[in-house]
């Protein structure tokens, strides 16, 4: 997915985000996005482990 954007597109997106949110707010947004992704991965891992446990218990 990220490879289809390319370096110039990524720089443009980051520049626009910097202009819109400012340099002080951008790290907070990145941290929140990282924590959200981490929670999503943990939830997905829990769901897959729950379904595999159900299969072994049957």
CHARMM-style PDB file with segment names, atoms N, HN, CA, C and O in Angstrom:
ATOM      1  N   UNK     1       0.820  -1.186   0.000  1.00  0.00      PROA
ATOM      2  CA  UNK     1       0.000   0.000   0.000  1.00  0.00      PROA
ATOM      3  C   UNK     1       0.866   1.251   0.000  1.00  0.00      PROA
ATOM      4  O   UNK     1       0.654   2.153  -0.811  1.00  0.00      PROA
ATOM      5  N   UNK     2       1.822   1.312   0.887  1.00  0.00      PROA
ATOM      6  HN  UNK     2       1.994   0.580   1.546  1.00  0.00      PROA
ATOM      7  CA  UNK     2       2.659   2.495   1.000  1.00  0.00      PROA
ATOM      8  C   UNK     2       3.577   2.637  -0.209  1.00  0.00      PROA
ATOM      9  O   UNK     2       3.957   3.752  -0.565  1.00  0.00      PROA
ATOM     10  N   UNK     3       3.930   1.546  -0.832  1.00  0.00      PROA
ATOM     11  HN  UNK     3       3.621   0.639  -0.543  1.00  0.00      PROA
ATOM     12  CA  UNK     3       4.830   1.624  -1.980  1.00  0.00      PROA
ATOM     13  C   UNK     3       4.150   2.257  -3.188  1.00  0.00      PROA
ATOM     14  O   UNK     3       4.835   2.785  -4.065  1.00  0.00      PROA
ATOM     15  N   UNK     4       2.826   2.217  -3.258  1.00  0.00      PROA
ATOM     16  HN  UNK     4       2.270   1.788  -2.546  1.00  0.00      PROA
ATOM     17  CA  UNK     4       2.137   2.821  -4.387  1.00  0.00      PROA
ATOM     18  C   UNK     4       2.046   4.337  -4.253  1.00  0.00      PROA
ATOM     19  O   UNK     4       1.808   5.023  -5.247  1.00  0.00      PROA
ATOM     20  N   UNK     5       2.230   4.876  -3.050  1.00  0.00      PROA
ATOM     21  HN  UNK     5       2.423   4.319  -2.243  1.00  0.00      PROA
ATOM     22  CA  UNK     5       2.190   6.326  -2.862  1.00  0.00      PROA
ATOM     23  C   UNK     5       3.471   6.957  -3.391  1.00  0.00      PROA
ATOM     24  O   UNK     5       3.418   7.958  -4.105  1.00  0.00      PROA
ATOM     25  N   UNK     6       4.588   6.399  -3.058  1.00  0.00      PROA
ATOM     26  HN  UNK     6       4.632   5.586  -2.478  1.00  0.00      PROA
ATOM     27  CA  UNK     6       5.867   6.932  -3.502  1.00  0.00      PROA
ATOM     28  C   UNK     6       6.393   7.988  -2.536  1.00  0.00      PROA
ATOM     29  O   UNK     6       5.660   8.502  -1.691  1.00  0.00      PROA
ATOM     30  N   UNK     7       7.658   8.292  -2.680  1.00  0.00      PROA
ATOM     31  HN  UNK     7       8.253   7.874  -3.367  1.00  0.00      PROA
ATOM     32  CA  UNK     7       8.320   9.259  -1.801  1.00  0.00      PROA
ATOM     33  C   UNK     7       7.750  10.675  -1.981  1.00  0.00      PROA
ATOM     34  O   UNK     7       7.468  11.334  -0.980  1.00  0.00      PROA
ATOM     35  N   UNK     8       7.571  11.170  -3.216  1.00  0.00      PROA
ATOM     36  HN  UNK     8       7.801  10.635  -4.029  1.00  0.00      PROA
ATOM     37  CA  UNK     8       7.026  12.529  -3.349  1.00  0.00      PROA
ATOM     38  C   UNK     8       5.621  12.673  -2.754  1.00  0.00      PROA
ATOM     39  O   UNK     8       5.305  13.701  -2.156  1.00  0.00      PROA
ATOM     40  N   UNK     9       4.801  11.673  -2.912  1.00  0.00      PROA
ATOM     41  HN  UNK     9       5.058  10.838  -3.398  1.00  0.00      PROA
ATOM     42  CA  UNK     9       3.457  11.711  -2.343  1.00  0.00      PROA
ATOM     43  C   UNK     9       3.483  11.694  -0.826  1.00  0.00      PROA
ATOM     44  O   UNK     9       2.703  12.392  -0.177  1.00  0.00      PROA
ATOM     45  N   UNK    10       4.375  10.902  -0.266  1.00  0.00      PROA
ATOM     46  HN  UNK    10       5.008  10.335  -0.794  1.00  0.00      PROA
ATOM     47  CA  UNK    10       4.521  10.832   1.183  1.00  0.00      PROA
ATOM     48  C   UNK    10       5.006  12.162   1.757  1.00  0.00      PROA
ATOM     49  O   UNK    10       4.516  12.609   2.794  1.00  0.00      PROA
ATOM     50  N   UNK    11       5.959  12.787   1.090  1.00  0.00      PROA
ATOM     51  HN  UNK    11       6.358  12.424   0.248  1.00  0.00      PROA
ATOM     52  CA  UNK    11       6.452  14.102   1.523  1.00  0.00      PROA
ATOM     53  C   UNK    11       5.340  15.132   1.455  1.00  0.00      PROA
ATOM     54  O   UNK    11       5.210  15.963   2.354  1.00  0.00      PROA
ATOM     55  N   UNK    12       4.538  15.089   0.401  1.00  0.00      PROA
ATOM     56  HN  UNK    12       4.644  14.414  -0.329  1.00  0.00      PROA
ATOM     57  CA  UNK    12       3.420  16.025   0.265  1.00  0.00      PROA
ATOM     58  C   UNK    12       2.402  15.835   1.382  1.00  0.00      PROA
ATOM     59  O   UNK    12       1.924  16.818   1.947  1.00  0.00      PROA
ATOM     60  N   UNK    13       2.065  14.603   1.710  1.00  0.00      PROA
ATOM     61  HN  UNK    13       2.454  13.804   1.251  1.00  0.00      PROA
ATOM     62  CA  UNK    13       1.109  14.314   2.779  1.00  0.00      PROA
ATOM     63  C   UNK    13       1.648  14.801   4.125  1.00  0.00      PROA
ATOM     64  O   UNK    13       0.914  15.412   4.902  1.00  0.00      PROA
ATOM     65  N   UNK    14       2.912  14.536   4.400  1.00  0.00      PROA
ATOM     66  HN  UNK    14       3.508  14.040   3.769  1.00  0.00      PROA
ATOM     67  CA  UNK    14       3.512  14.985   5.661  1.00  0.00      PROA
ATOM     68  C   UNK    14       3.578  16.504   5.749  1.00  0.00      PROA
ATOM     69  O   UNK    14       3.370  17.069   6.823  1.00  0.00      PROA
ATOM     70  N   UNK    15       3.865  17.173   4.636  1.00  0.00      PROA
ATOM     71  HN  UNK    15       4.035  16.715   3.764  1.00  0.00      PROA
ATOM     72  CA  UNK    15       3.918  18.634   4.616  1.00  0.00      PROA
ATOM     73  C   UNK    15       2.544  19.228   4.877  1.00  0.00      PROA
ATOM     74  O   UNK    15       2.412  20.184   5.641  1.00  0.00      PROA
ATOM     75  N   UNK    16       1.530  18.672   4.253  1.00  0.00      PROA
ATOM     76  HN  UNK    16       1.637  17.895   3.632  1.00  0.00      PROA
ATOM     77  CA  UNK    16       0.167  19.162   4.471  1.00  0.00      PROA
ATOM     78  C   UNK    16      -0.256  18.941   5.916  1.00  0.00      PROA
ATOM     79  O   UNK    16      -0.877  19.815   6.521  1.00  0.00      PROA
ATOM     80  N   UNK    17       0.073  17.781   6.473  1.00  0.00      PROA
ATOM     81  HN  UNK    17       0.578  17.071   5.981  1.00  0.00      PROA
ATOM     82  CA  UNK    17      -0.254  17.504   7.876  1.00  0.00      PROA
ATOM     83  C   UNK    17       0.466  18.476   8.802  1.00  0.00      PROA
ATOM     84  O   UNK    17      -0.106  18.920   9.797  1.00  0.00      PROA
ATOM     85  N   UNK    18       1.707  18.808   8.487  1.00  0.00      PROA
ATOM     86  HN  UNK    18       2.171  18.447   7.678  1.00  0.00      PROA
ATOM     87  CA  UNK    18       2.473  19.750   9.306  1.00  0.00      PROA
ATOM     88  C   UNK    18       1.850  21.139   9.253  1.00  0.00      PROA
ATOM     89  O   UNK    18       1.786  21.827  10.272  1.00  0.00      PROA
ATOM     90  N   UNK    19       1.395  21.555   8.088  1.00  0.00      PROA
ATOM     91  HN  UNK    19       1.447  20.996   7.261  1.00  0.00      PROA
ATOM     92  CA  UNK    19       0.768  22.877   7.954  1.00  0.00      PROA
ATOM     93  C   UNK    19      -0.570  22.916   8.677  1.00  0.00      PROA
ATOM     94  O   UNK    19      -0.888  23.905   9.338  1.00  0.00      PROA
ATOM     95  N   UNK    20      -1.355  21.853   8.559  1.00  0.00      PROA
ATOM     96  HN  UNK    20      -1.097  21.050   8.022  1.00  0.00      PROA
ATOM     97  CA  UNK    20      -2.692  21.840   9.170  1.00  0.00      PROA
ATOM     98  C   UNK    20      -2.613  21.746  10.684  1.00  0.00      PROA
ATOM     99  O   UNK    20      -3.282  22.508  11.381  1.00  0.00      PROA
ATOM    100  N   UNK    21      -1.812  20.831  11.206  1.00  0.00      PROA
ATOM    101  HN  UNK    21      -1.268  20.212  10.640  1.00  0.00      PROA
ATOM    102  CA  UNK    21      -1.811  20.566  12.640  1.00  0.00      PROA
ATOM    103  C   UNK    21      -0.720  21.300  13.404  1.00  0.00      PROA
ATOM    104  O   UNK    21      -0.853  21.499  14.611  1.00  0.00      PROA
ATOM    105  N   UNK    22       0.332  21.700  12.750  1.00  0.00      PROA
ATOM    106  HN  UNK    22       0.440  21.539  11.769  1.00  0.00      PROA
ATOM    107  CA  UNK    22       1.414  22.413  13.420  1.00  0.00      PROA
ATOM    108  C   UNK    22       2.437  21.462  14.010  1.00  0.00      PROA
ATOM    109  O   UNK    22       2.155  20.282  14.215  1.00  0.00      PROA
ATOM    110  N   UNK    23       3.635  21.982  14.283  1.00  0.00      PROA
ATOM    111  HN  UNK    23       3.864  22.941  14.117  1.00  0.00      PROA
ATOM    112  CA  UNK    23       4.713  21.111  14.756  1.00  0.00      PROA
ATOM    113  C   UNK    23       4.521  20.590  16.175  1.00  0.00      PROA
ATOM    114  O   UNK    23       5.106  19.567  16.530  1.00  0.00      PROA
ATOM    115  N   UNK    24       3.726  21.259  16.989  1.00  0.00      PROA
ATOM    116  HN  UNK    24       3.251  22.090  16.701  1.00  0.00      PROA
ATOM    117  CA  UNK    24       3.537  20.801  18.369  1.00  0.00      PROA
ATOM    118  C   UNK    24       2.494  19.695  18.457  1.00  0.00      PROA
ATOM    119  O   UNK    24       2.594  18.817  19.314  1.00  0.00      PROA
ATOM    120  N   UNK    25       1.510  19.729  17.595  1.00  0.00      PROA
ATOM    121  HN  UNK    25       1.428  20.442  16.899  1.00  0.00      PROA
ATOM    122  CA  UNK    25       0.418  18.764  17.656  1.00  0.00      PROA
ATOM    123  C   UNK    25       0.736  17.472  16.904  1.00  0.00      PROA
ATOM    124  O   UNK    25       0.189  16.418  17.230  1.00  0.00      PROA
ATOM    125  N   UNK    26       1.601  17.541  15.917  1.00  0.00      PROA
ATOM    126  HN  UNK    26       2.045  18.397  15.653  1.00  0.00      PROA
ATOM    127  CA  UNK    26       1.892  16.381  15.066  1.00  0.00      PROA
ATOM    128  C   UNK    26       2.435  15.171  15.834  1.00  0.00      PROA
ATOM    129  O   UNK    26       1.988  14.057  15.560  1.00  0.00      PROA
ATOM    130  N   UNK    27       3.372  15.324  16.779  1.00  0.00      PROA
ATOM    131  HN  UNK    27       3.735  16.230  17.002  1.00  0.00      PROA
ATOM    132  CA  UNK    27       3.833  14.142  17.539  1.00  0.00      PROA
ATOM    133  C   UNK    27       2.729  13.504  18.380  1.00  0.00      PROA
ATOM    134  O   UNK    27       2.702  12.284  18.548  1.00  0.00      PROA
ATOM    135  N   UNK    28       1.819  14.324  18.907  1.00  0.00      PROA
ATOM    136  HN  UNK    28       1.841  15.314  18.771  1.00  0.00      PROA
ATOM    137  CA  UNK    28       0.706  13.776  19.684  1.00  0.00      PROA
ATOM    138  C   UNK    28      -0.211  12.945  18.799  1.00  0.00      PROA
ATOM    139  O   UNK    28      -0.693  11.890  19.213  1.00  0.00      PROA
ATOM    140  N   UNK    29      -0.450  13.415  17.593  1.00  0.00      PROA
ATOM    141  HN  UNK    29      -0.059  14.272  17.257  1.00  0.00      PROA
ATOM    142  CA  UNK    29      -1.302  12.680  16.648  1.00  0.00      PROA
ATOM    143  C   UNK    29      -0.629  11.363  16.260  1.00  0.00      PROA
ATOM    144  O   UNK    29      -1.289  10.327  16.174  1.00  0.00      PROA
ATOM    145  N   UNK    30       0.670  11.404  16.027  1.00  0.00      PROA
ATOM    146  HN  UNK    30       1.206  12.245  16.096  1.00  0.00      PROA
ATOM    147  CA  UNK    30       1.409  10.181  15.695  1.00  0.00      PROA
ATOM    148  C   UNK    30       1.378   9.174  16.825  1.00  0.00      PROA
ATOM    149  O   UNK    30       1.223   7.975  16.590  1.00  0.00      PROA
ATOM    150  N   UNK    31       1.525   9.653  18.049  1.00  0.00      PROA
ATOM    151  HN  UNK    31       1.651  10.626  18.240  1.00  0.00      PROA
ATOM    152  CA  UNK    31       1.485   8.760  19.206  1.00  0.00      PROA
ATOM    153  C   UNK    31       0.110   8.123  19.348  1.00  0.00      PROA
ATOM    154  O   UNK    31       0.000   6.926  19.613  1.00  0.00      PROA
ATOM    155  N   UNK    32      -0.947   8.928  19.171  1.00  0.00      PROA
ATOM    156  HN  UNK    32      -0.858   9.901  18.956  1.00  0.00      PROA
ATOM    157  CA  UNK    32      -2.310   8.397  19.271  1.00  0.00      PROA
ATOM    158  C   UNK    32      -2.574   7.361  18.174  1.00  0.00      PROA
ATOM    159  O   UNK    32      -3.216   6.340  18.422  1.00  0.00      PROA
ATOM    160  N   UNK    33      -2.082   7.626  16.971  1.00  0.00      PROA
ATOM    161  HN  UNK    33      -1.561   8.455  16.770  1.00  0.00      PROA
ATOM    162  CA  UNK    33      -2.265   6.668  15.872  1.00  0.00      PROA
ATOM    163  C   UNK    33      -1.516   5.375  16.159  1.00  0.00      PROA
ATOM    164  O   UNK    33      -2.026   4.292  15.871  1.00  0.00      PROA
ATOM    165  N   UNK    34      -0.320   5.469  16.718  1.00  0.00      PROA
ATOM    166  HN  UNK    34       0.094   6.348  16.952  1.00  0.00      PROA
ATOM    167  CA  UNK    34       0.455   4.279  17.063  1.00  0.00      PROA
ATOM    168  C   UNK    34      -0.221   3.450  18.140  1.00  0.00      PROA
ATOM    169  O   UNK    34      -0.254   2.222  18.056  1.00  0.00      PROA
ATOM    170  N   UNK    35      -0.760   4.122  19.154  1.00  0.00      PROA
ATOM    171  HN  UNK    35      -0.733   5.119  19.222  1.00  0.00      PROA
ATOM    172  CA  UNK    35      -1.459   3.393  20.224  1.00  0.00      PROA
ATOM    173  C   UNK    35      -2.724   2.726  19.695  1.00  0.00      PROA
ATOM    174  O   UNK    35      -3.062   1.613  20.097  1.00  0.00      PROA
ATOM    175  N   UNK    36      -3.420   3.414  18.792  1.00  0.00      PROA
ATOM    176  HN  UNK    36      -3.145   4.319  18.465  1.00  0.00      PROA
ATOM    177  CA  UNK    36      -4.625   2.831  18.195  1.00  0.00      PROA
ATOM    178  C   UNK    36      -4.278   1.583  17.387  1.00  0.00      PROA
ATOM    179  O   UNK    36      -4.976   0.573  17.471  1.00  0.00      PROA
ATOM    180  N   UNK    37      -3.208   1.652  16.611  1.00  0.00      PROA
ATOM    181  HN  UNK    37      -2.641   2.473  16.543  1.00  0.00      PROA
ATOM    182  CA  UNK    37      -2.781   0.497  15.821  1.00  0.00      PROA
ATOM    183  C   UNK    37      -2.366  -0.656  16.725  1.00  0.00      PROA
ATOM    184  O   UNK    37      -2.661  -1.814  16.428  1.00  0.00      PROA
ATOM    185  N   UNK    38      -1.692  -0.351  17.812  1.00  0.00      PROA
ATOM    186  HN  UNK    38      -1.453   0.589  18.053  1.00  0.00      PROA
ATOM    187  CA  UNK    38      -1.266  -1.382  18.765  1.00  0.00      PROA
ATOM    188  C   UNK    38      -2.480  -2.077  19.390  1.00  0.00      PROA
ATOM    189  O   UNK    38      -2.500  -3.301  19.511  1.00  0.00      PROA
ATOM    190  N   UNK    39      -3.484  -1.299  19.785  1.00  0.00      PROA
ATOM    191  HN  UNK    39      -3.468  -0.304  19.687  1.00  0.00      PROA
ATOM    192  CA  UNK    39      -4.705  -1.876  20.352  1.00  0.00      PROA
ATOM    193  C   UNK    39      -5.434  -2.739  19.328  1.00  0.00      PROA
ATOM    194  O   UNK    39      -5.960  -3.799  19.665  1.00  0.00      PROA
ATOM    195  N   UNK    40      -5.464  -2.281  18.074  1.00  0.00      PROA
ATOM    196  HN  UNK    40      -5.036  -1.420  17.800  1.00  0.00      PROA
ATOM    197  CA  UNK    40      -6.117  -3.052  17.021  1.00  0.00      PROA
ATOM    198  C   UNK    40      -5.419  -4.387  16.815  1.00  0.00      PROA
ATOM    199  O   UNK    40      -6.075  -5.419  16.678  1.00  0.00      PROA
ATOM    200  N   UNK    41      -4.080  -4.371  16.792  1.00  0.00      PROA
ATOM    201  HN  UNK    41      -3.547  -3.532  16.903  1.00  0.00      PROA
ATOM    202  CA  UNK    41      -3.328  -5.620  16.629  1.00  0.00      PROA
ATOM    203  C   UNK    41      -3.577  -6.567  17.791  1.00  0.00      PROA
ATOM    204  O   UNK    41      -3.754  -7.768  17.587  1.00  0.00      PROA
ATOM    205  N   UNK    42      -3.592  -6.034  19.013  1.00  0.00      PROA
ATOM    206  HN  UNK    42      -3.448  -5.059  19.179  1.00  0.00      PROA
ATOM    207  CA  UNK    42      -3.832  -6.880  20.183  1.00  0.00      PROA
ATOM    208  C   UNK    42      -5.238  -7.486  20.140  1.00  0.00      PROA
ATOM    209  O   UNK    42      -5.419  -8.657  20.473  1.00  0.00      PROA
ATOM    210  N   UNK    43      -6.220  -6.699  19.735  1.00  0.00      PROA
ATOM    211  HN  UNK    43      -6.073  -5.747  19.465  1.00  0.00      PROA
ATOM    212  CA  UNK    43      -7.588  -7.213  19.644  1.00  0.00      PROA
ATOM    213  C   UNK    43      -7.698  -8.293  18.579  1.00  0.00      PROA
ATOM    214  O   UNK    43      -8.351  -9.315  18.787  1.00  0.00      PROA
ATOM    215  N   UNK    44      -7.060  -8.066  17.443  1.00  0.00      PROA
ATOM    216  HN  UNK    44      -6.529  -7.235  17.274  1.00  0.00      PROA
ATOM    217  CA  UNK    44      -7.093  -9.063  16.370  1.00  0.00      PROA
ATOM    218  C   UNK    44      -6.399 -10.345  16.812  1.00  0.00      PROA
ATOM    219  O   UNK    44      -6.862 -11.442  16.498  1.00  0.00      PROA
ATOM    220  N   UNK    45      -5.307 -10.215  17.530  1.00  0.00      PROA
ATOM    221  HN  UNK    45      -4.931  -9.325  17.785  1.00  0.00      PROA
ATOM    222  CA  UNK    45      -4.580 -11.396  18.023  1.00  0.00      PROA
ATOM    223  C   UNK    45      -5.447 -12.160  19.029  1.00  0.00      PROA
ATOM    224  O   UNK    45      -5.483 -13.390  19.011  1.00  0.00      PROA
ATOM    225  N   UNK    46      -6.140 -11.433  19.900  1.00  0.00      PROA
ATOM    226  HN  UNK    46      -6.111 -10.434  19.915  1.00  0.00      PROA
ATOM    227  CA  UNK    46      -7.016 -12.080  20.873  1.00  0.00      PROA
ATOM    228  C   UNK    46      -8.154 -12.823  20.184  1.00  0.00      PROA
ATOM    229  O   UNK    46      -8.506 -13.935  20.577  1.00  0.00      PROA
ATOM    230  N   UNK    47      -8.727 -12.204  19.152  1.00  0.00      PROA
ATOM    231  HN  UNK    47      -8.441 -11.301  18.832  1.00  0.00      PROA
ATOM    232  CA  UNK    47      -9.820 -12.856  18.435  1.00  0.00      PROA
ATOM    233  C   UNK    47      -9.347 -14.131  17.741  1.00  0.00      PROA
ATOM    234  O   UNK    47     -10.040 -15.148  17.768  1.00  0.00      PROA
ATOM    235  N   UNK    48      -8.177 -14.077  17.126  1.00  0.00      PROA
ATOM    236  HN  UNK    48      -7.614 -13.250  17.104  1.00  0.00      PROA
ATOM    237  CA  UNK    48      -7.695 -15.274  16.434  1.00  0.00      PROA
ATOM    238  C   UNK    48      -7.306 -16.363  17.429  1.00  0.00      PROA
ATOM    239  O   UNK    48      -7.489 -17.548  17.150  1.00  0.00      PROA
ATOM    240  N   UNK    49      -6.775 -15.978  18.580  1.00  0.00      PROA
ATOM    241  HN  UNK    49      -6.627 -15.015  18.807  1.00  0.00      PROA
ATOM    242  CA  UNK    49      -6.422 -17.002  19.566  1.00  0.00      PROA
ATOM    243  C   UNK    49      -7.679 -17.597  20.195  1.00  0.00      PROA
ATOM    244  O   UNK    49      -7.707 -18.784  20.521  1.00  0.00      PROA
ATOM    245  N   UNK    50      -8.725 -16.773  20.367  1.00  0.00      PROA
ATOM    246  HN  UNK    50      -8.701 -15.809  20.102  1.00  0.00      PROA
ATOM    247  CA  UNK    50      -9.986 -17.294  20.900  1.00  0.00      PROA
ATOM    248  C   UNK    50     -10.617 -18.289  19.937  1.00  0.00      PROA
ATOM    249  O   UNK    50     -11.129 -19.326  20.360  1.00  0.00      PROA
ATOM    250  N   UNK    51     -10.584 -17.980  18.645  1.00  0.00      PROA
ATOM    251  HN  UNK    51     -10.168 -17.138  18.301  1.00  0.00      PROA
ATOM    252  CA  UNK    51     -11.199 -18.889  17.673  1.00  0.00      PROA
ATOM    253  C   UNK    51     -10.405 -20.184  17.558  1.00  0.00      PROA
ATOM    254  O   UNK    51     -10.992 -21.245  17.349  1.00  0.00      PROA
ATOM    255  N   UNK    52      -9.083 -20.118  17.689  1.00  0.00      PROA
ATOM    256  HN  UNK    52      -8.607 -19.255  17.859  1.00  0.00      PROA
ATOM    257  CA  UNK    52      -8.297 -21.352  17.615  1.00  0.00      PROA
ATOM    258  C   UNK    52      -8.498 -22.195  18.873  1.00  0.00      PROA
ATOM    259  O   UNK    52      -8.447 -23.423  18.802  1.00  0.00      PROA
ATOM    260  N   UNK    53      -8.726 -21.559  20.023  1.00  0.00      PROA
ATOM    261  HN  UNK    53      -8.768 -20.561  20.081  1.00  0.00      PROA
ATOM    262  CA  UNK    53      -9.007 -22.303  21.250  1.00  0.00      PROA
ATOM    263  C   UNK    53     -10.356 -22.998  21.159  1.00  0.00      PROA
ATOM    264  O   UNK    53     -10.514 -24.114  21.653  1.00  0.00      PROA
ATOM    265  N   UNK    54     -11.337 -22.342  20.527  1.00  0.00      PROA
ATOM    266  HN  UNK    54     -11.208 -21.436  20.126  1.00  0.00      PROA
ATOM    267  CA  UNK    54     -12.659 -22.956  20.371  1.00  0.00      PROA
ATOM    268  C   UNK    54     -12.575 -24.184  19.471  1.00  0.00      PROA
ATOM    269  O   UNK    54     -13.255 -25.181  19.714  1.00  0.00      PROA
ATOM    270  N   UNK    55     -11.751 -24.116  18.444  1.00  0.00      PROA
ATOM    271  HN  UNK    55     -11.199 -23.307  18.247  1.00  0.00      PROA
ATOM    272  CA  UNK    55     -11.610 -25.247  17.522  1.00  0.00      PROA
ATOM    273  C   UNK    55     -10.977 -26.450  18.221  1.00  0.00      PROA
ATOM    274  O   UNK    55     -11.355 -27.593  17.961  1.00  0.00      PROA
ATOM    275  N   UNK    56     -10.017 -26.193  19.104  1.00  0.00      PROA
ATOM    276  HN  UNK    56      -9.709 -25.265  19.315  1.00  0.00      PROA
ATOM    277  CA  UNK    56      -9.351 -27.303  19.791  1.00  0.00      PROA
ATOM    278  C   UNK    56     -10.224 -27.900  20.884  1.00  0.00      PROA
ATOM    279  O   UNK    56     -10.077 -29.075  21.223  1.00  0.00      PROA
ATOM    280  N   UNK    57     -11.128 -27.107  21.434  1.00  0.00      PROA
ATOM    281  HN  UNK    57     -11.247 -26.153  21.159  1.00  0.00      PROA
ATOM    282  CA  UNK    57     -12.023 -27.611  22.490  1.00  0.00      PROA
ATOM    283  C   UNK    57     -13.193 -28.415  21.940  1.00  0.00      PROA
ATOM    284  O   UNK    57     -13.842 -29.136  22.698  1.00  0.00      PROA
ATOM    285  N   UNK    58     -13.478 -28.318  20.673  1.00  0.00      PROA
ATOM    286  HN  UNK    58     -12.951 -27.732  20.056  1.00  0.00      PROA
ATOM    287  CA  UNK    58     -14.628 -29.037  20.096  1.00  0.00      PROA
ATOM    288  C   UNK    58     -14.348 -30.472  19.905  1.00  0.00      PROA
ATOM    289  OT1 UNK    58     -15.211 -31.212  19.431  1.00  0.00      PROA
TER     290      UNK     58
END
